[in-house]
């Protein structure tokens, strides 16, 4: 009888412990660059996180991005200028689509 109560108490503590932790799902930032061969990399920078990825065929997706507010930088190739987008919000478990980004010379 005592063993059964002890097992039940242990199971209750285990279940309560599992629900005590909030699991956060990271999101992503994606977009395209025009002209397609005008940029090399995309960066997402926040106060606590920095993520980068190469741009291929004018498209990029920064994956595994923690929820928060980011500055996104498109690292351009010459003769184009780098582009900075401020205040890009990433929500838990969602993809933030920046659409088409047009680079200037």
VOPAKOL-84615 format. One record per atom (N, C-alpha, C, O): residue number from 0; atom name; x, y, z. Coordinates in nm, 3 decimals. Each point is the difference from the previous one (the first is absolute). Layout:
<recs>
<rec n="NUM" atom="CA" x="X" y="Y" z="Z"/>
...
</recs>
This chain:
<recs>
<rec n="0" atom="N" x="0.081" y="-0.120" z="0.000"/>
<rec n="0" atom="CA" x="-0.081" y="0.120" z="0.000"/>
<rec n="0" atom="C" x="0.086" y="0.126" z="0.000"/>
<rec n="0" atom="O" x="-0.027" y="0.096" z="-0.072"/>
<rec n="1" atom="N" x="0.133" y="-0.098" z="0.157"/>
<rec n="1" atom="CA" x="0.089" y="0.115" z="0.006"/>
<rec n="1" atom="C" x="0.072" y="0.019" z="-0.133"/>
<rec n="1" atom="O" x="0.021" y="0.112" z="-0.046"/>
<rec n="2" atom="N" x="0.018" y="-0.223" z="-0.015"/>
<rec n="2" atom="CA" x="0.071" y="0.007" z="-0.128"/>
<rec n="2" atom="C" x="-0.089" y="0.062" z="-0.109"/>
<rec n="2" atom="O" x="0.048" y="0.075" z="-0.084"/>
<rec n="3" atom="N" x="-0.174" y="-0.107" z="0.087"/>
<rec n="3" atom="CA" x="-0.094" y="0.055" z="-0.097"/>
<rec n="3" atom="C" x="-0.017" y="0.151" z="0.017"/>
<rec n="3" atom="O" x="-0.006" y="0.073" z="-0.099"/>
<rec n="4" atom="N" x="-0.001" y="-0.026" z="0.223"/>
<rec n="4" atom="CA" x="-0.011" y="0.143" z="0.025"/>
<rec n="4" atom="C" x="0.126" y="0.074" z="-0.043"/>
<rec n="4" atom="O" x="-0.005" y="0.109" z="-0.056"/>
<rec n="5" atom="N" x="0.118" y="-0.171" z="0.084"/>
<rec n="5" atom="CA" x="0.128" y="0.061" z="-0.036"/>
<rec n="5" atom="C" x="0.013" y="0.011" z="-0.153"/>
<rec n="5" atom="O" x="0.047" y="0.101" z="-0.051"/>
<rec n="6" atom="N" x="-0.089" y="-0.204" z="-0.019"/>
<rec n="6" atom="CA" x="0.004" y="0.001" z="-0.146"/>
<rec n="6" atom="C" x="-0.095" y="0.107" z="-0.054"/>
<rec n="6" atom="O" x="0.035" y="0.073" z="-0.093"/>
<rec n="7" atom="N" x="-0.153" y="-0.065" z="0.150"/>
<rec n="7" atom="CA" x="-0.098" y="0.100" z="-0.042"/>
<rec n="7" atom="C" x="0.052" y="0.141" z="0.025"/>
<rec n="7" atom="O" x="-0.017" y="0.088" z="-0.085"/>
<rec n="8" atom="N" x="0.080" y="-0.064" z="0.199"/>
<rec n="8" atom="CA" x="0.056" y="0.131" z="0.032"/>
<rec n="8" atom="C" x="0.112" y="0.036" z="-0.098"/>
<rec n="8" atom="O" x="0.010" y="0.114" z="-0.045"/>
<rec n="9" atom="N" x="0.075" y="-0.212" z="0.012"/>
<rec n="9" atom="CA" x="0.109" y="0.024" z="-0.094"/>
<rec n="9" atom="C" x="-0.055" y="0.034" z="-0.138"/>
<rec n="9" atom="O" x="0.052" y="0.089" z="-0.068"/>
<rec n="10" atom="N" x="-0.157" y="-0.159" z="0.026"/>
<rec n="10" atom="CA" x="-0.061" y="0.027" z="-0.130"/>
<rec n="10" atom="C" x="-0.060" y="0.142" z="-0.001"/>
<rec n="10" atom="O" x="0.012" y="0.071" z="-0.100"/>
<rec n="11" atom="N" x="-0.075" y="-0.031" z="0.209"/>
<rec n="11" atom="CA" x="-0.059" y="0.133" z="0.009"/>
<rec n="11" atom="C" x="0.106" y="0.109" z="-0.009"/>
<rec n="11" atom="O" x="-0.020" y="0.101" z="-0.067"/>
<rec n="12" atom="N" x="0.133" y="-0.121" z="0.134"/>
<rec n="12" atom="CA" x="0.109" y="0.097" z="-0.006"/>
<rec n="12" atom="C" x="0.057" y="0.008" z="-0.141"/>
<rec n="12" atom="O" x="0.029" y="0.109" z="-0.049"/>
<rec n="13" atom="N" x="-0.014" y="-0.222" z="-0.016"/>
<rec n="13" atom="CA" x="0.052" y="-0.004" z="-0.136"/>
<rec n="13" atom="C" x="-0.092" y="0.075" z="-0.097"/>
<rec n="13" atom="O" x="0.047" y="0.079" z="-0.081"/>
<rec n="14" atom="N" x="-0.176" y="-0.104" z="0.090"/>
<rec n="14" atom="CA" x="-0.096" y="0.067" z="-0.089"/>
<rec n="14" atom="C" x="-0.001" y="0.150" z="0.027"/>
<rec n="14" atom="O" x="-0.002" y="0.079" z="-0.095"/>
<rec n="15" atom="N" x="0.003" y="-0.038" z="0.221"/>
<rec n="15" atom="CA" x="0.002" y="0.142" z="0.034"/>
<rec n="15" atom="C" x="0.127" y="0.066" z="-0.053"/>
<rec n="15" atom="O" x="-0.005" y="0.113" z="-0.048"/>
<rec n="16" atom="N" x="0.117" y="-0.182" z="0.056"/>
<rec n="16" atom="CA" x="0.127" y="0.052" z="-0.052"/>
<rec n="16" atom="C" x="-0.003" y="0.020" z="-0.150"/>
<rec n="16" atom="O" x="0.055" y="0.098" z="-0.051"/>
<rec n="17" atom="N" x="-0.119" y="-0.188" z="-0.019"/>
<rec n="17" atom="CA" x="-0.008" y="0.013" z="-0.146"/>
<rec n="17" atom="C" x="-0.082" y="0.122" z="-0.041"/>
<rec n="17" atom="O" x="0.033" y="0.066" z="-0.099"/>
<rec n="18" atom="N" x="-0.138" y="-0.036" z="0.172"/>
<rec n="18" atom="CA" x="-0.085" y="0.114" z="-0.033"/>
<rec n="18" atom="C" x="0.058" y="0.133" z="0.051"/>
<rec n="18" atom="O" x="-0.049" y="0.106" z="-0.038"/>
<rec n="19" atom="N" x="0.151" y="-0.112" z="0.121"/>
<rec n="19" atom="CA" x="0.058" y="0.122" z="0.055"/>
<rec n="19" atom="C" x="0.089" y="0.072" z="-0.101"/>
<rec n="19" atom="O" x="0.025" y="0.119" z="0.015"/>
<rec n="20" atom="N" x="0.021" y="-0.189" z="-0.117"/>
<rec n="20" atom="CA" x="0.089" y="0.060" z="-0.099"/>
<rec n="20" atom="C" x="-0.078" y="0.036" z="-0.125"/>
<rec n="20" atom="O" x="-0.076" y="-0.081" z="-0.054"/>
<rec n="21" atom="N" x="0.095" y="0.204" z="0.008"/>
<rec n="21" atom="CA" x="-0.061" y="0.046" z="-0.123"/>
<rec n="21" atom="C" x="0.095" y="-0.029" z="-0.115"/>
<rec n="21" atom="O" x="0.117" y="0.039" z="0.007"/>
<rec n="22" atom="N" x="-0.161" y="-0.104" z="-0.109"/>
<rec n="22" atom="CA" x="0.084" y="-0.031" z="-0.114"/>
<rec n="22" atom="C" x="-0.024" y="0.108" z="-0.106"/>
<rec n="22" atom="O" x="-0.113" y="0.018" z="-0.046"/>
<rec n="23" atom="N" x="0.220" y="0.053" z="0.007"/>
<rec n="23" atom="CA" x="-0.011" y="0.105" z="-0.101"/>
<rec n="23" atom="C" x="0.041" y="-0.056" z="-0.134"/>
<rec n="23" atom="O" x="0.103" y="-0.067" z="-0.012"/>
<rec n="24" atom="N" x="-0.183" y="0.094" z="-0.089"/>
<rec n="24" atom="CA" x="0.032" y="-0.040" z="-0.135"/>
<rec n="24" atom="C" x="0.061" y="0.119" z="-0.072"/>
<rec n="24" atom="O" x="-0.057" y="0.109" z="-0.001"/>
<rec n="25" atom="N" x="0.172" y="-0.129" z="-0.059"/>
<rec n="25" atom="CA" x="0.063" y="0.106" z="-0.074"/>
<rec n="25" atom="C" x="-0.072" y="0.022" z="-0.132"/>
<rec n="25" atom="O" x="-0.075" y="-0.086" z="-0.046"/>
<rec n="26" atom="N" x="0.097" y="0.202" z="-0.014"/>
<rec n="26" atom="CA" x="-0.062" y="0.033" z="-0.127"/>
<rec n="26" atom="C" x="0.105" y="0.013" z="-0.108"/>
<rec n="26" atom="O" x="0.110" y="-0.054" z="0.012"/>
<rec n="27" atom="N" x="-0.143" y="0.126" z="-0.119"/>
<rec n="27" atom="CA" x="0.094" y="0.022" z="-0.109"/>
<rec n="27" atom="C" x="-0.029" y="0.134" z="-0.067"/>
<rec n="27" atom="O" x="-0.107" y="0.059" z="0.019"/>
<rec n="28" atom="N" x="0.204" y="-0.013" z="-0.097"/>
<rec n="28" atom="CA" x="-0.014" y="0.121" z="-0.080"/>
<rec n="28" atom="C" x="0.037" y="-0.038" z="-0.142"/>
<rec n="28" atom="O" x="0.107" y="-0.057" z="-0.023"/>
<rec n="29" atom="N" x="-0.195" y="0.090" z="-0.073"/>
<rec n="29" atom="CA" x="0.030" y="-0.034" z="-0.139"/>
<rec n="29" atom="C" x="-0.035" y="0.115" z="-0.091"/>
<rec n="29" atom="O" x="-0.072" y="0.093" z="0.037"/>
<rec n="30" atom="N" x="0.126" y="-0.100" z="-0.159"/>
<rec n="30" atom="CA" x="-0.028" y="0.103" z="-0.097"/>
<rec n="30" atom="C" x="0.077" y="-0.025" z="-0.128"/>
<rec n="30" atom="O" x="0.074" y="-0.098" z="-0.012"/>
<rec n="31" atom="N" x="-0.091" y="0.188" z="-0.084"/>
<rec n="31" atom="CA" x="0.074" y="-0.007" z="-0.125"/>
<rec n="31" atom="C" x="0.068" y="0.134" z="-0.024"/>
<rec n="31" atom="O" x="-0.042" y="0.103" z="0.053"/>
<rec n="32" atom="N" x="0.148" y="-0.107" z="-0.133"/>
<rec n="32" atom="CA" x="0.079" y="0.119" z="-0.030"/>
<rec n="32" atom="C" x="-0.004" y="0.023" z="-0.150"/>
<rec n="32" atom="O" x="0.015" y="-0.094" z="-0.079"/>
<rec n="33" atom="N" x="-0.034" y="0.221" z="0.040"/>
<rec n="33" atom="CA" x="0.000" y="0.037" z="-0.141"/>
<rec n="33" atom="C" x="0.106" y="0.107" z="-0.021"/>
<rec n="33" atom="O" x="-0.006" y="0.104" z="0.067"/>
<rec n="34" atom="N" x="0.102" y="-0.123" z="-0.155"/>
<rec n="34" atom="CA" x="0.021" y="-0.112" z="-0.091"/>
<rec n="34" atom="C" x="0.048" y="-0.125" z="0.076"/>
<rec n="34" atom="O" x="0.063" y="0.009" z="0.105"/>
<rec n="35" atom="N" x="-0.094" y="-0.123" z="-0.162"/>
<rec n="35" atom="CA" x="0.026" y="-0.129" z="0.067"/>
<rec n="35" atom="C" x="0.147" y="-0.022" z="0.031"/>
<rec n="35" atom="O" x="0.032" y="-0.067" z="0.098"/>
<rec n="36" atom="N" x="0.058" y="0.120" z="-0.181"/>
<rec n="36" atom="CA" x="0.144" y="-0.021" z="0.024"/>
<rec n="36" atom="C" x="0.065" y="0.121" z="0.067"/>
<rec n="36" atom="O" x="0.122" y="0.013" z="-0.003"/>
<rec n="37" atom="N" x="-0.202" y="0.076" z="0.063"/>
<rec n="37" atom="CA" x="0.051" y="0.124" z="0.058"/>
<rec n="37" atom="C" x="0.044" y="-0.007" z="0.144"/>
<rec n="37" atom="O" x="0.051" y="0.099" z="0.053"/>
<rec n="38" atom="N" x="-0.071" y="-0.213" z="0.014"/>
<rec n="38" atom="CA" x="0.034" y="-0.008" z="0.142"/>
<rec n="38" atom="C" x="0.063" y="-0.135" z="0.034"/>
<rec n="38" atom="O" x="-0.024" y="-0.100" z="-0.068"/>
<rec n="39" atom="N" x="0.104" y="0.100" z="0.174"/>
<rec n="39" atom="CA" x="0.070" y="-0.122" z="0.043"/>
<rec n="39" atom="C" x="-0.064" y="-0.066" z="0.121"/>
<rec n="39" atom="O" x="-0.021" y="-0.121" z="0.001"/>
<rec n="40" atom="N" x="-0.009" y="0.202" z="0.104"/>
<rec n="40" atom="CA" x="-0.047" y="-0.054" z="0.126"/>
<rec n="40" atom="C" x="-0.112" y="0.083" z="0.059"/>
<rec n="40" atom="O" x="-0.014" y="0.119" z="-0.029"/>
<rec n="41" atom="N" x="-0.065" y="-0.186" z="0.114"/>
<rec n="41" atom="CA" x="-0.102" y="0.068" z="0.080"/>
<rec n="41" atom="C" x="0.033" y="-0.025" z="0.146"/>
<rec n="41" atom="O" x="0.035" y="-0.111" z="0.040"/>
<rec n="42" atom="N" x="-0.045" y="0.217" z="0.041"/>
<rec n="42" atom="CA" x="0.027" y="-0.006" z="0.143"/>
<rec n="42" atom="C" x="-0.124" y="0.043" z="0.076"/>
<rec n="42" atom="O" x="-0.074" y="0.087" z="-0.046"/>
<rec n="43" atom="N" x="0.051" y="-0.147" z="0.162"/>
<rec n="43" atom="CA" x="-0.103" y="0.045" z="0.093"/>
<rec n="43" atom="C" x="0.069" y="0.019" z="0.135"/>
<rec n="43" atom="O" x="0.060" y="-0.093" z="0.053"/>
<rec n="44" atom="N" x="-0.069" y="0.215" z="0.001"/>
<rec n="44" atom="CA" x="0.071" y="0.034" z="0.122"/>
<rec n="44" atom="C" x="-0.097" y="0.056" z="0.102"/>
<rec n="44" atom="O" x="-0.077" y="0.092" z="-0.029"/>
<rec n="45" atom="N" x="0.081" y="-0.148" z="0.152"/>
<rec n="45" atom="CA" x="-0.079" y="0.054" z="0.111"/>
<rec n="45" atom="C" x="0.095" y="0.022" z="0.117"/>
<rec n="45" atom="O" x="0.121" y="-0.018" z="-0.014"/>
<rec n="46" atom="N" x="-0.175" y="0.055" z="0.127"/>
<rec n="46" atom="CA" x="0.085" y="0.021" z="0.119"/>
<rec n="46" atom="C" x="0.058" y="-0.131" z="0.050"/>
<rec n="46" atom="O" x="0.104" y="0.001" z="0.067"/>
<rec n="47" atom="N" x="-0.167" y="-0.113" z="-0.097"/>
<rec n="47" atom="CA" x="0.046" y="-0.128" z="0.057"/>
<rec n="47" atom="C" x="0.033" y="-0.106" z="-0.105"/>
<rec n="47" atom="O" x="0.041" y="-0.110" z="0.037"/>
<rec n="48" atom="N" x="-0.059" y="0.140" z="-0.165"/>
<rec n="48" atom="CA" x="0.014" y="-0.103" z="-0.102"/>
<rec n="48" atom="C" x="0.051" y="0.059" z="-0.131"/>
<rec n="48" atom="O" x="-0.038" y="0.111" z="-0.037"/>
<rec n="49" atom="N" x="0.123" y="-0.185" z="-0.033"/>
<rec n="49" atom="CA" x="0.044" y="0.037" z="-0.134"/>
<rec n="49" atom="C" x="-0.006" y="-0.125" z="-0.087"/>
<rec n="49" atom="O" x="0.054" y="-0.104" z="0.036"/>
<rec n="50" atom="N" x="-0.120" y="0.116" z="-0.151"/>
<rec n="50" atom="CA" x="-0.015" y="-0.112" z="-0.092"/>
<rec n="50" atom="C" x="0.035" y="0.051" z="-0.140"/>
<rec n="50" atom="O" x="-0.034" y="0.113" z="-0.036"/>
<rec n="51" atom="N" x="0.104" y="-0.197" z="-0.043"/>
<rec n="51" atom="CA" x="0.031" y="0.039" z="-0.138"/>
<rec n="51" atom="C" x="-0.020" y="-0.119" z="-0.093"/>
<rec n="51" atom="O" x="0.005" y="-0.116" z="0.042"/>
<rec n="52" atom="N" x="-0.027" y="0.148" z="-0.170"/>
<rec n="52" atom="CA" x="-0.013" y="-0.104" z="-0.101"/>
<rec n="52" atom="C" x="0.043" y="0.056" z="-0.134"/>
<rec n="52" atom="O" x="-0.007" y="0.121" z="-0.022"/>
<rec n="53" atom="N" x="0.050" y="-0.207" z="-0.067"/>
<rec n="53" atom="CA" x="0.033" y="0.041" z="-0.136"/>
<rec n="53" atom="C" x="-0.128" y="0.020" z="-0.080"/>
<rec n="53" atom="O" x="-0.103" y="-0.063" z="0.027"/>
<rec n="54" atom="N" x="0.112" y="0.152" z="-0.125"/>
<rec n="54" atom="CA" x="-0.112" y="0.023" z="-0.091"/>
<rec n="54" atom="C" x="0.028" y="-0.077" z="-0.128"/>
<rec n="54" atom="O" x="0.104" y="0.019" z="-0.064"/>
<rec n="55" atom="N" x="-0.197" y="-0.106" z="0.026"/>
<rec n="55" atom="CA" x="0.017" y="-0.083" z="-0.119"/>
<rec n="55" atom="C" x="-0.115" y="0.028" z="-0.098"/>
<rec n="55" atom="O" x="-0.117" y="-0.008" z="0.037"/>
<rec n="56" atom="N" x="0.153" y="0.040" z="-0.160"/>
<rec n="56" atom="CA" x="-0.101" y="0.029" z="-0.104"/>
<rec n="56" atom="C" x="-0.098" y="0.108" z="0.044"/>
<rec n="56" atom="O" x="-0.117" y="-0.002" z="-0.037"/>
<rec n="57" atom="N" x="0.168" y="0.097" z="0.115"/>
<rec n="57" atom="CA" x="-0.083" y="0.112" z="0.043"/>
<rec n="57" atom="C" x="-0.091" y="-0.028" z="0.118"/>
<rec n="57" atom="O" x="-0.078" y="0.087" z="0.039"/>
<rec n="58" atom="N" x="0.084" y="-0.206" z="0.019"/>
<rec n="58" atom="CA" x="-0.089" y="-0.036" z="0.111"/>
<rec n="58" atom="C" x="0.081" y="-0.032" z="0.126"/>
<rec n="58" atom="O" x="0.113" y="-0.049" z="-0.008"/>
<rec n="59" atom="N" x="-0.173" y="0.077" z="0.122"/>
<rec n="59" atom="CA" x="0.065" y="-0.034" z="0.128"/>
<rec n="59" atom="C" x="-0.104" y="-0.039" z="0.103"/>
<rec n="59" atom="O" x="-0.116" y="0.041" z="-0.008"/>
<rec n="60" atom="N" x="0.159" y="-0.121" z="0.104"/>
<rec n="60" atom="CA" x="-0.082" y="-0.033" z="0.116"/>
<rec n="60" atom="C" x="0.092" y="-0.019" z="0.119"/>
<rec n="60" atom="O" x="0.085" y="-0.090" z="0.002"/>
<rec n="61" atom="N" x="-0.103" y="0.175" z="0.096"/>
<rec n="61" atom="CA" x="0.074" y="-0.010" z="0.126"/>
<rec n="61" atom="C" x="-0.085" y="-0.087" z="0.092"/>
<rec n="61" atom="O" x="-0.106" y="0.042" z="0.045"/>
<rec n="62" atom="N" x="0.152" y="-0.163" z="-0.018"/>
<rec n="62" atom="CA" x="-0.076" y="-0.094" z="0.081"/>
<rec n="62" atom="C" x="0.045" y="0.000" z="0.145"/>
<rec n="62" atom="O" x="0.105" y="0.054" z="0.033"/>
<rec n="63" atom="N" x="-0.184" y="-0.115" z="0.052"/>
<rec n="63" atom="CA" x="0.029" y="-0.016" z="0.142"/>
<rec n="63" atom="C" x="0.027" y="0.134" z="0.067"/>
<rec n="63" atom="O" x="0.096" y="0.015" z="0.075"/>
<rec n="64" atom="N" x="-0.183" y="0.084" z="-0.103"/>
<rec n="64" atom="CA" x="0.013" y="0.134" z="0.056"/>
<rec n="64" atom="C" x="-0.090" y="0.011" z="0.123"/>
<rec n="64" atom="O" x="-0.119" y="-0.030" z="-0.006"/>
<rec n="65" atom="N" x="0.177" y="0.074" z="0.117"/>
<rec n="65" atom="CA" x="-0.076" y="0.014" z="0.124"/>
<rec n="65" atom="C" x="-0.103" y="0.112" z="-0.015"/>
<rec n="65" atom="O" x="0.027" y="0.099" z="-0.069"/>
<rec n="66" atom="N" x="-0.143" y="-0.111" z="0.133"/>
<rec n="66" atom="CA" x="-0.099" y="0.108" z="-0.005"/>
<rec n="66" atom="C" x="0.060" y="0.130" z="0.052"/>
<rec n="66" atom="O" x="0.075" y="0.001" z="0.099"/>
<rec n="67" atom="N" x="-0.109" y="0.110" z="-0.166"/>
<rec n="67" atom="CA" x="0.052" y="0.131" z="0.042"/>
<rec n="67" atom="C" x="0.000" y="0.098" z="-0.115"/>
<rec n="67" atom="O" x="-0.056" y="-0.026" z="-0.107"/>
<rec n="68" atom="N" x="0.120" y="0.141" z="0.129"/>
<rec n="68" atom="CA" x="0.011" y="0.107" z="-0.098"/>
<rec n="68" atom="C" x="0.142" y="0.001" z="-0.054"/>
<rec n="68" atom="O" x="0.097" y="-0.001" z="0.076"/>
<rec n="69" atom="N" x="-0.085" y="0.004" z="-0.209"/>
<rec n="69" atom="CA" x="0.131" y="-0.012" z="-0.066"/>
<rec n="69" atom="C" x="0.025" y="0.115" z="-0.096"/>
<rec n="69" atom="O" x="-0.092" y="0.063" z="-0.052"/>
<rec n="70" atom="N" x="0.221" y="-0.039" z="0.029"/>
<rec n="70" atom="CA" x="0.047" y="0.084" z="-0.108"/>
<rec n="70" atom="C" x="0.047" y="-0.098" z="-0.108"/>
<rec n="70" atom="O" x="0.086" y="-0.084" z="0.027"/>
<rec n="71" atom="N" x="-0.141" y="0.093" z="-0.147"/>
<rec n="71" atom="CA" x="0.041" y="-0.090" z="-0.109"/>
<rec n="71" atom="C" x="0.089" y="0.079" z="-0.095"/>
<rec n="71" atom="O" x="-0.034" y="0.110" z="-0.044"/>
<rec n="72" atom="N" x="0.150" y="-0.168" z="0.013"/>
<rec n="72" atom="CA" x="0.095" y="0.064" z="-0.090"/>
<rec n="72" atom="C" x="0.020" y="-0.090" z="-0.121"/>
<rec n="72" atom="O" x="0.028" y="-0.119" z="0.013"/>
<rec n="73" atom="N" x="-0.043" y="0.178" z="-0.130"/>
<rec n="73" atom="CA" x="0.029" y="-0.070" z="-0.125"/>
<rec n="73" atom="C" x="0.137" y="0.048" z="-0.045"/>
<rec n="73" atom="O" x="0.018" y="0.117" z="-0.032"/>
<rec n="74" atom="N" x="0.077" y="-0.207" z="0.031"/>
<rec n="74" atom="CA" x="0.139" y="0.031" z="-0.038"/>
<rec n="74" atom="C" x="0.010" y="-0.008" z="-0.153"/>
<rec n="74" atom="O" x="0.000" y="-0.108" z="-0.058"/>
<rec n="75" atom="N" x="0.009" y="0.225" z="-0.003"/>
<rec n="75" atom="CA" x="-0.006" y="0.010" z="-0.147"/>
<rec n="75" atom="C" x="0.138" y="-0.016" z="-0.063"/>
<rec n="75" atom="O" x="0.104" y="0.021" z="0.064"/>
<rec n="76" atom="N" x="-0.107" y="-0.058" z="-0.193"/>
<rec n="76" atom="CA" x="0.121" y="-0.003" z="-0.082"/>
<rec n="76" atom="C" x="0.011" y="0.133" z="-0.073"/>
<rec n="76" atom="O" x="-0.102" y="0.063" z="-0.029"/>
<rec n="77" atom="N" x="0.223" y="-0.023" z="-0.001"/>
<rec n="77" atom="CA" x="0.022" y="0.122" z="-0.077"/>
<rec n="77" atom="C" x="-0.062" y="-0.015" z="-0.138"/>
<rec n="77" atom="O" x="0.013" y="-0.108" z="-0.059"/>
<rec n="78" atom="N" x="-0.079" y="0.204" z="0.006"/>
<rec n="78" atom="CA" x="-0.009" y="0.142" z="0.034"/>
<rec n="78" atom="C" x="-0.119" y="0.034" z="0.090"/>
<rec n="78" atom="O" x="-0.031" y="0.118" z="0.017"/>
<rec n="79" atom="N" x="-0.036" y="-0.217" z="0.041"/>
<rec n="79" atom="CA" x="-0.119" y="0.024" z="0.082"/>
<rec n="79" atom="C" x="0.039" y="0.035" z="0.143"/>
<rec n="79" atom="O" x="0.110" y="-0.030" z="0.045"/>
<rec n="80" atom="N" x="-0.203" y="0.095" z="0.026"/>
<rec n="80" atom="CA" x="0.023" y="0.042" z="0.138"/>
<rec n="80" atom="C" x="-0.066" y="-0.098" z="0.096"/>
<rec n="80" atom="O" x="-0.107" y="-0.055" z="-0.029"/>
<rec n="81" atom="N" x="0.171" y="0.034" z="0.146"/>
<rec n="81" atom="CA" x="-0.062" y="-0.080" z="0.104"/>
<rec n="81" atom="C" x="-0.134" y="0.062" z="0.038"/>
<rec n="81" atom="O" x="-0.018" y="0.122" z="-0.007"/>
<rec n="82" atom="N" x="-0.075" y="-0.206" z="0.048"/>
<rec n="82" atom="CA" x="-0.132" y="0.048" z="0.039"/>
<rec n="82" atom="C" x="-0.027" y="-0.043" z="0.144"/>
<rec n="82" atom="O" x="0.032" y="-0.112" z="0.039"/>
<rec n="83" atom="N" x="-0.090" y="0.202" z="0.040"/>
<rec n="83" atom="CA" x="-0.031" y="-0.029" z="0.141"/>
<rec n="83" atom="C" x="-0.149" y="0.020" z="0.021"/>
<rec n="83" atom="O" x="-0.055" y="0.104" z="-0.035"/>
<rec n="84" atom="N" x="-0.011" y="-0.205" z="0.093"/>
<rec n="84" atom="CA" x="-0.142" y="0.010" z="0.039"/>
<rec n="84" atom="C" x="-0.005" y="-0.009" z="0.152"/>
<rec n="84" atom="O" x="0.045" y="-0.098" z="0.058"/>
<rec n="85" atom="N" x="-0.101" y="0.199" z="0.004"/>
<rec n="85" atom="CA" x="-0.012" y="0.005" z="0.146"/>
<rec n="85" atom="C" x="-0.135" y="-0.054" z="0.044"/>
<rec n="85" atom="O" x="-0.097" y="0.003" z="-0.076"/>
<rec n="86" atom="N" x="0.091" y="-0.051" z="0.199"/>
<rec n="86" atom="CA" x="-0.127" y="-0.036" z="0.063"/>
<rec n="86" atom="C" x="-0.072" y="-0.120" z="-0.059"/>
<rec n="86" atom="O" x="-0.123" y="-0.005" z="0.000"/>
<rec n="87" atom="N" x="0.200" y="-0.092" z="-0.049"/>
<rec n="87" atom="CA" x="-0.061" y="-0.122" z="-0.056"/>
<rec n="87" atom="C" x="-0.037" y="-0.092" z="0.115"/>
<rec n="87" atom="O" x="0.087" y="-0.044" z="0.076"/>
<rec n="88" atom="N" x="-0.216" y="0.014" z="-0.063"/>
<rec n="88" atom="CA" x="-0.047" y="-0.081" z="0.113"/>
<rec n="88" atom="C" x="-0.012" y="-0.147" z="-0.039"/>
<rec n="88" atom="O" x="-0.060" y="-0.035" z="-0.102"/>
<rec n="89" atom="N" x="0.119" y="-0.050" z="0.185"/>
<rec n="89" atom="CA" x="-0.013" y="-0.145" z="-0.016"/>
<rec n="89" atom="C" x="-0.087" y="-0.051" z="0.113"/>
<rec n="89" atom="O" x="0.029" y="0.023" z="0.118"/>
<rec n="90" atom="N" x="-0.136" y="-0.092" z="-0.155"/>
<rec n="90" atom="CA" x="-0.091" y="-0.056" z="0.100"/>
<rec n="90" atom="C" x="0.027" y="-0.149" z="0.015"/>
<rec n="90" atom="O" x="0.050" y="-0.065" z="-0.092"/>
<rec n="91" atom="N" x="-0.085" y="0.014" z="0.206"/>
<rec n="91" atom="CA" x="0.024" y="-0.140" z="0.034"/>
<rec n="91" atom="C" x="-0.063" y="-0.094" z="-0.103"/>
<rec n="91" atom="O" x="-0.121" y="0.004" z="-0.022"/>
<rec n="92" atom="N" x="0.205" y="-0.089" z="-0.040"/>
<rec n="92" atom="CA" x="-0.048" y="-0.103" z="-0.092"/>
<rec n="92" atom="C" x="-0.048" y="0.051" z="-0.135"/>
<rec n="92" atom="O" x="-0.060" y="-0.076" z="-0.075"/>
<rec n="93" atom="N" x="0.085" y="0.204" z="0.041"/>
<rec n="93" atom="CA" x="-0.049" y="0.057" z="-0.125"/>
<rec n="93" atom="C" x="0.114" y="0.045" z="-0.090"/>
<rec n="93" atom="O" x="0.109" y="0.031" z="0.047"/>
<rec n="94" atom="N" x="-0.136" y="-0.028" z="-0.177"/>
<rec n="94" atom="CA" x="0.094" y="0.052" z="-0.099"/>
<rec n="94" atom="C" x="-0.038" y="0.145" z="-0.029"/>
<rec n="94" atom="O" x="-0.114" y="0.030" z="-0.034"/>
<rec n="95" atom="N" x="0.211" y="0.060" z="0.048"/>
<rec n="95" atom="CA" x="-0.020" y="0.140" z="-0.034"/>
<rec n="95" atom="C" x="0.047" y="0.021" z="-0.143"/>
<rec n="95" atom="O" x="0.119" y="-0.018" z="-0.029"/>
<rec n="96" atom="N" x="-0.209" y="0.055" z="-0.060"/>
<rec n="96" atom="CA" x="0.033" y="0.016" z="-0.142"/>
<rec n="96" atom="C" x="0.021" y="0.148" z="-0.030"/>
<rec n="96" atom="O" x="-0.092" y="0.080" z="0.014"/>
<rec n="97" atom="N" x="0.214" y="-0.045" z="-0.055"/>
<rec n="97" atom="CA" x="0.032" y="0.139" z="-0.034"/>
<rec n="97" atom="C" x="-0.035" y="0.034" z="-0.144"/>
<rec n="97" atom="O" x="0.013" y="0.115" z="-0.041"/>
<rec n="98" atom="N" x="-0.057" y="-0.214" z="-0.035"/>
<rec n="98" atom="CA" x="-0.036" y="0.023" z="-0.139"/>
<rec n="98" atom="C" x="0.123" y="0.028" z="-0.085"/>
<rec n="98" atom="O" x="0.109" y="-0.048" z="0.029"/>
<rec n="99" atom="N" x="-0.129" y="0.126" z="-0.136"/>
<rec n="99" atom="CA" x="0.112" y="0.031" z="-0.090"/>
<rec n="99" atom="C" x="0.071" y="0.127" z="0.048"/>
<rec n="99" atom="O" x="-0.063" y="0.102" z="0.026"/>
<rec n="100" atom="N" x="0.194" y="-0.112" z="-0.015"/>
<rec n="100" atom="CA" x="0.084" y="0.112" z="0.041"/>
<rec n="100" atom="C" x="0.078" y="0.046" z="-0.123"/>
<rec n="100" atom="O" x="0.075" y="-0.078" z="-0.059"/>
<rec n="101" atom="N" x="-0.094" y="0.203" z="0.021"/>
<rec n="101" atom="CA" x="0.068" y="0.055" z="-0.116"/>
<rec n="101" atom="C" x="0.123" y="0.076" z="0.043"/>
<rec n="101" atom="O" x="-0.009" y="0.094" z="0.080"/>
<rec n="102" atom="N" x="0.124" y="-0.132" z="-0.132"/>
<rec n="102" atom="CA" x="0.127" y="0.064" z="0.033"/>
<rec n="102" atom="C" x="0.021" y="0.124" z="-0.086"/>
<rec n="102" atom="O" x="-0.040" y="0.004" z="-0.116"/>
<rec n="103" atom="N" x="0.104" y="0.096" z="0.174"/>
<rec n="103" atom="CA" x="0.034" y="0.122" z="-0.073"/>
<rec n="103" atom="C" x="0.148" y="0.004" z="-0.029"/>
<rec n="103" atom="O" x="0.081" y="-0.058" z="0.072"/>
<rec n="104" atom="N" x="-0.046" y="0.129" z="-0.180"/>
<rec n="104" atom="CA" x="0.142" y="0.014" z="-0.035"/>
<rec n="104" atom="C" x="0.057" y="0.122" z="0.068"/>
<rec n="104" atom="O" x="0.118" y="0.030" z="-0.017"/>
</recs>
